[in-house]
Amino acid sequence: MNKIAPAAVDKPVNETVIEDLSDRDQLYLKLKKEAEIRMKLDEFARELSQVKLKRSQH
């Protein structure tokens, strides 16, 4: 005899997959934003270095 037993699941599989994707998306966006901030900081540091160099030459 084969009987199908109901499975006890906290959340439907679709919701779990959506939550996992949103976590990955959030991580991706966070890392992307962090990279943008680092790039801006590097650019600012280069500009600051150039200004200091110009000031020291005068």
C-alpha positions as CSV (number, residue, x, y, z in Angstrom):
1,M,0.0,0.0,0.0
2,N,1.2,3.4,-0.9
3,K,-0.2,6.3,1.1
4,I,0.8,9.9,0.6
5,A,1.6,11.6,3.9
6,P,1.1,15.4,4.1
7,A,4.4,17.2,4.7
8,A,4.7,19.8,7.5
9,V,6.3,22.9,6.0
10,D,6.8,26.2,7.7
11,K,6.8,28.2,4.5
12,P,5.9,27.3,0.9
13,V,8.8,26.6,-1.3
14,N,8.1,29.5,-3.5
15,E,8.2,32.0,-0.6
16,T,11.6,30.5,0.5
17,V,13.0,30.8,-3.0
18,I,11.8,34.4,-3.2
19,E,13.3,35.3,0.2
20,D,16.6,33.7,-0.8
21,L,16.7,35.6,-4.1
22,S,15.9,38.8,-2.3
23,D,18.7,38.2,0.2
24,R,21.1,37.6,-2.7
25,D,19.8,40.7,-4.4
26,Q,20.3,42.7,-1.2
27,L,23.8,41.5,-0.9
28,Y,24.6,42.3,-4.5
29,L,23.2,45.8,-4.1
30,K,25.1,46.3,-0.9
31,L,28.4,45.2,-2.5
32,K,27.7,47.3,-5.5
33,K,27.1,50.4,-3.4
34,E,30.2,49.6,-1.4
35,A,32.3,49.4,-4.6
36,E,30.8,52.7,-5.7
37,I,31.7,54.4,-2.4
38,R,35.2,53.0,-2.5
39,M,35.7,54.3,-6.1
40,K,34.5,57.8,-5.1
41,L,36.8,57.7,-2.1
42,D,39.8,56.7,-4.3
43,E,38.9,59.5,-6.7
44,F,38.7,62.0,-3.9
45,A,42.1,60.8,-2.5
46,R,43.7,61.3,-5.9
47,E,42.3,64.8,-6.2
48,L,43.4,65.7,-2.7
49,S,46.9,64.4,-3.4
50,Q,47.1,66.5,-6.6
51,V,45.9,69.6,-4.7
52,K,48.5,69.0,-1.9
53,L,51.2,68.6,-4.6
54,K,50.2,71.8,-6.3
55,R,50.2,73.7,-3.0
56,S,53.6,72.5,-2.1
57,Q,55.0,73.6,-5.4
58,H,53.9,77.2,-4.9
